[in-house]
């Protein structure tokens, strides 16, 4: 007999919402996508029809009011995440929320307070933890295969910059792009970052600078255990999505490179080359989006701890605030200055 499936309501049908909708509909066996909600009526009807979702609405409160809904997946605009998380907790729904929960620590803390008060589960969408390449790096560090970690280098470069309109509501590069790398830094090393020194500039699109943001940044991290780290971000790599990591330790090193659409290497008298990396995050991290959702559904169905907690999600926001303060004041910033 097939086990009972959890009824899921998805809130927000933008790019990442559609990824989760498709996975919940077809690739997560323990889930039944019962609702989709979005303020855009055309988008919500299209997603509901495409993935055969029985209920669609432009008011997410209808999802929260349905007693048959076991959990919600929040993919709406970032400025709504904390509010909807709190409301979902009050409604007794388990919650998967895309990162970040908010740009404001007080709003994050209030949402986490409500989650704890109501005893519901909250998993946050730092999907790279579920990528097998990053997981193998963490295993090499945690098991002692490379000895004591000394240095970590993270390269994360997008193939195309965001639009200036997107930048105005994104929270800035540190909150929107680097936040994944902040999470990876502490996850891979297994130690907390205590200090950040951030440099940056506008090297790609002057309109990004005019919107008050940066498009090229380099950060130096100091960890509580003495490890040093760098994060290198650019919002335009001409050759495609660039995702690389190295952790160097006292007994060795572990590296991961880019993923490619195929393993072919073409050799001729003129050159040796291969196809460019997978184009962007949807392609590169397709399997990790499935894995994180399966993990969330398993946590709810079997009452197991989630693998990415609200506190895990709070810390990268502290790092993002410290990075911006460091850039603005041109100095290293201790995370204890932020909270």
C-alpha positions in Angstrom: 0.0 0.0 0.0 1.3 3.5 -0.9 2.0 5.5 2.2 -0.2 8.6 2.8 1.2 11.7 1.2 1.5 15.2 2.8 -0.6 17.9 1.4 1.6 20.9 0.4 0.7 24.5 -0.4 3.2 26.4 -2.5 3.2 30.2 -2.1 4.9 32.1 -4.9 5.2 30.9 -8.5 8.3 32.8 -9.8 11.4 31.0 -11.1 12.2 29.0 -7.9 8.5 28.5 -7.1 8.1 26.7 -10.4 11.1 24.6 -9.8 9.7 23.4 -6.4 6.2 23.0 -7.9 7.5 20.7 -10.6 9.5 18.7 -8.1 6.6 18.4 -5.6 4.3 17.3 -8.4 6.5 14.7 -10.0 9.7 14.0 -8.1 8.9 14.0 -4.3 7.0 10.8 -3.6 5.7 11.7 -0.2 4.2 15.0 -1.3 0.9 16.0 -2.9 0.9 19.6 -4.2 -2.6 20.6 -3.1 -2.4 24.4 -3.5 -0.5 27.1 -5.4 -0.8 30.8 -4.5 0.5 33.9 -6.2 -0.6 37.6 -6.4 -0.4 37.2 -10.2 -3.6 35.5 -11.3 -2.2 34.6 -14.7 0.9 33.0 -13.3 -1.0 31.0 -10.6 -3.5 29.6 -13.1 -0.7 28.6 -15.5 1.2 26.8 -12.8 -1.9 25.1 -11.4 -2.8 23.9 -14.9 0.7 22.8 -15.8 1.2 20.7 -12.7 -2.4 19.6 -12.2 -2.8 21.3 -8.8 -6.4 21.1 -7.6 -6.5 24.5 -5.8 -5.2 27.9 -6.9 -5.6 31.4 -5.4 -4.2 34.9 -5.4 -4.6 35.1 -1.6 -2.2 32.8 0.3 -4.4 33.1 3.4 -6.7 30.5 1.8 -3.8 28.0 1.8 -3.1 28.7 5.5 -6.8 28.3 6.3 -7.2 24.9 4.8 -7.1 22.3 7.6 -5.9 19.6 5.1 -2.7 21.4 4.3 0.2 19.9 6.3 3.0 22.2 5.1 3.8 25.2 3.0 6.6 26.0 0.7 7.3 29.8 0.7 8.8 31.1 -2.6 7.3 34.6 -2.6 9.2 37.9 -2.6 11.8 38.0 0.1 10.2 40.9 2.0 7.2 38.6 2.6 9.1 35.6 3.9 9.2 36.5 7.6 5.5 37.5 7.7 4.2 34.4 5.9 6.5 32.2 8.0 5.0 33.6 11.2 1.5 33.3 9.9 2.1 29.7 8.7 3.5 28.9 12.1 0.4 30.4 13.8 -1.7 28.2 11.5 0.1 25.1 12.6 1.7 24.4 9.2 5.2 23.1 8.8 7.3 25.4 6.7 9.9 25.3 3.9 11.1 28.9 3.3 13.4 30.1 0.5 16.4 32.1 1.7 16.7 34.5 3.3 13.9 34.6 5.8 14.4 38.4 5.9 17.0 41.1 5.7 16.1 42.3 9.2 17.3 40.4 12.2 14.4 41.5 14.4 11.9 40.2 11.8 13.8 36.9 11.5 13.9 36.5 15.3 10.2 37.1 15.6 9.5 34.5 12.9 11.7 32.0 14.6 10.0 32.8 17.9 6.6 31.9 16.4 8.0 28.7 14.9 9.4 27.6 18.2 6.2 28.6 20.1 4.0 26.6 17.8 6.3 23.6 17.6 6.3 23.4 13.8 9.3 22.5 11.6 11.1 25.1 9.6 13.6 24.3 6.8 15.3 27.1 4.8 16.3 26.7 1.2 20.1 26.6 1.3 20.1 23.9 -1.4 23.8 23.7 -1.9 24.1 21.7 1.3 22.3 18.9 -0.6 24.6 19.0 -3.7 26.8 15.8 -3.6 29.9 17.7 -4.6 29.7 20.1 -1.7 28.6 17.3 0.6 31.8 15.4 -0.3 33.9 18.4 0.6 32.2 18.6 4.0 32.8 14.9 4.5 36.5 15.3 3.7 36.8 18.1 6.3 34.6 16.5 9.0 36.3 13.1 8.8 39.8 14.5 9.0 40.8 13.3 5.6 42.6 16.6 4.9 43.7 17.2 8.5 43.0 20.5 10.2 41.5 23.1 7.7 43.7 26.1 7.1 42.2 27.8 4.1 38.9 27.8 2.2 38.5 29.4 -1.2 35.0 29.8 -2.7 34.4 31.0 -6.3 30.9 31.9 -7.2 30.2 33.8 -10.5 26.9 34.2 -12.3 26.7 34.1 -16.1 24.6 37.3 -16.3 24.0 40.2 -13.9 20.5 41.0 -12.5 18.5 43.8 -13.8 18.7 47.2 -12.0 15.0 46.8 -11.2 15.7 43.5 -9.4 18.7 45.0 -7.6 16.5 47.6 -6.0 14.5 45.0 -4.1 17.1 42.2 -3.8 18.8 43.3 -0.6 22.1 43.7 -2.5 24.8 41.3 -3.6 25.8 40.2 -0.1 22.2 39.2 0.8 21.1 37.9 -2.6 24.2 36.2 -4.1 27.0 35.9 -1.5 24.5 34.6 1.1 24.8 31.1 -0.4 28.6 31.3 -0.1 28.3 32.5 3.5 26.3 29.4 4.3 28.8 27.2 2.5 31.8 28.7 4.2 30.5 27.8 7.7 29.0 24.5 6.6 32.1 23.3 4.9 34.7 24.4 7.5 32.4 23.4 10.5 33.4 26.6 12.4 31.7 29.9 12.7 33.0 33.0 11.0 33.9 35.7 13.5 35.2 38.5 11.2 34.7 39.7 7.6 36.6 42.2 5.5 34.8 43.0 2.2 36.0 44.9 -0.9 34.0 45.5 -4.0 33.2 47.6 -7.0 31.0 48.1 -10.0 32.9 46.5 -12.9 30.0 45.2 -15.1 27.0 47.5 -15.2 27.0 51.1 -14.0 23.2 50.9 -13.4 23.8 48.4 -10.6 26.0 51.0 -9.0 23.4 53.6 -9.5 20.9 51.3 -7.7 23.3 51.3 -4.7 24.8 47.9 -5.1 28.0 46.2 -6.2 28.5 43.6 -9.0 32.1 42.4 -8.1 33.2 41.6 -4.6 36.1 39.8 -2.7 35.8 38.9 1.0 38.3 37.7 3.6 36.8 35.6 6.3 38.3 34.7 9.7 36.8 31.6 11.5 36.7 30.9 15.2 39.0 27.9 14.7 41.7 30.0 13.0 40.8 29.0 9.4 41.1 31.8 6.8 38.7 32.0 3.8 38.1 34.0 0.7 34.9 34.4 -1.3 35.1 35.7 -4.9 31.9 36.9 -6.5 31.2 38.3 -10.0 27.8 38.8 -11.5 29.0 38.2 -15.1 31.3 35.3 -16.1 31.5 35.3 -19.9 32.0 31.5 -19.9 29.0 30.6 -17.8 28.1 29.7 -14.2 31.3 29.3 -12.2 31.0 27.3 -9.0 34.3 26.1 -7.4 35.6 25.4 -3.9 38.9 24.3 -2.3 39.6 23.5 1.3 43.3 23.2 2.1 44.3 21.5 5.3 47.3 20.3 7.3 47.2 16.8 5.6 45.9 17.6 2.1 43.2 19.5 0.2 39.8 18.8 -1.4 38.5 20.7 -4.4 35.4 20.7 -6.5 35.0 22.2 -10.0 32.2 23.1 -12.3 29.5 20.8 -13.6 29.3 20.4 -17.4 26.5 19.2 -19.7 28.8 16.4 -20.8 32.2 14.9 -20.2 33.5 15.2 -23.7 36.9 16.8 -24.3 37.6 17.7 -28.0 41.2 17.5 -29.0 42.5 18.8 -32.4 45.7 20.1 -33.8 44.6 23.6 -33.0 43.2 23.2 -29.4 41.9 21.1 -26.6 38.6 22.2 -25.2 35.2 21.3 -23.8 31.7 22.8 -23.6 31.1 25.5 -21.2 29.7 24.8 -17.7 26.0 24.3 -17.1 24.4 27.7 -17.7 22.9 28.8 -14.3 21.7 27.7 -10.9 18.5 25.9 -12.2 20.6 23.6 -14.3 23.6 23.3 -12.0 21.7 22.6 -8.8 18.7 20.7 -10.3 19.3 17.6 -8.2 19.9 19.5 -5.0 16.5 21.2 -5.2 14.9 17.7 -5.4 17.1 16.4 -2.5 16.3 19.3 -0.2 12.6 19.0 -0.7 12.7 15.2 -0.2 14.6 15.9 3.0 12.0 18.4 4.2 9.1 16.0 3.5 10.9 13.2 5.3 11.5 15.4 8.3 7.8 16.3 8.5 6.5 12.8 7.7 8.8 11.0 10.2 9.2 13.8 12.8 13.0 14.1 12.2 15.1 17.3 12.6 15.4 19.4 9.5 18.9 19.7 8.0 18.9 23.4 7.5 17.4 25.2 10.5 16.2 28.8 11.1 19.4 29.5 13.1 21.4 28.2 10.1 19.5 30.7 8.0 20.0 33.6 10.5 23.8 33.4 10.6 24.4 34.2 6.9 22.2 37.3 7.2 24.4 38.4 10.1 27.4 37.8 7.7 25.7 39.8 4.9 25.1 42.7 7.2 28.7 42.6 8.4 30.0 42.4 4.9 28.1 45.5 3.9 29.2 47.4 7.0 32.8 46.4 6.2 32.5 47.7 2.6 30.9 50.9 3.7 33.4 51.6 6.5 36.5 50.1 4.7 37.5 47.9 7.7 37.2 44.4 9.1 34.0 43.9 11.0 33.5 41.4 13.8 30.2 39.6 13.6 29.7 40.4 17.3 29.1 44.0 16.2 26.0 42.9 14.3 24.2 40.6 16.7 
